[in-house]
Amino acid sequence: MQPMSLLIVTCILFVGSHLVLSHPLRDGLAGRLGERGFQIVYSIVAIATLIMVVQAWRGMPPEPPLWAVGDTLWMLASLIVLFASILFMGSLIGNPALPAPHAARDAAAAARGVFAITRHPMMWGFALWAIAHIMVMPTPGQIILSVTIVVLALVGSAGQDAKKARLMGEAWRGWAARTSFIPYARQVAGQAPWIDTIPRGHALFGGIVLWIVATWAHGALGYMVAGIWRWVG
């Protein structure tokens, strides 16, 4: 199989297995295997398909970029990754979408910070991270890999909305009514104040630290130098 075809097939397997196990097959398998047994199976499949994707991507031959990447594009991509890092770190606390015993309590809280931006800050963080990679590494292989991450994150978020509505009932429906799927959609529509979207505390501080460390590691591990490190040192 050609390297590009192999990458496409493994990406489809990766996304398809995640979505099928997370939604249509989840209840049946969890009923037969128990919650712990299901999580083991899910983890094995996820890790196995991820390894397949990584190996296929590493096997891609060198490809010329589809467009020129200058400093302006790098700066924009770096800011997008910073924003994605803030969304991700902010999503780790008080997130009703996470499988936590206090999810209903979190869903009753006011939507502020990253949750005023979108009710799926973690998934949008992954999607924006992938989009930034397309911007600065516009090769066919990287685009396919990044689009895979975007699709998994956003389609998975839509599926999560349906699953959480079924599991949490009015608690999730109330949360969904006070938040938006698309970032800043409620603010643009005049349904919520912009000031509530300002990240604070662990989201802002943790996001900045994650961005600095991750972009440093990008260059330290032998990949392209990223973030502020392109202009520092």
Secondary structure, 3 states (H helix, E strand, C coil): CCHHHHHHHHHHHHHHHHHHHHCCCHHHHHHHHHHHHHHHHHHHHHHHHHHHHHHHHHCCCCCCCCCCCCHHHHHHHHHHHHHHHHHHHHCCCCCCCCCCCCHHHHHHCCCCCHHHHCCCHHHHHHHHHHHHHHHHCCCHHHHHHHHHHHHHHHHHHHHHHHHHHHHHCHHHHHHHHHCCCCCCHHHHCCCCCHHHHCCCHHHHHHHHHHHHHHHHHHHHCCCCCCHHHHCCC
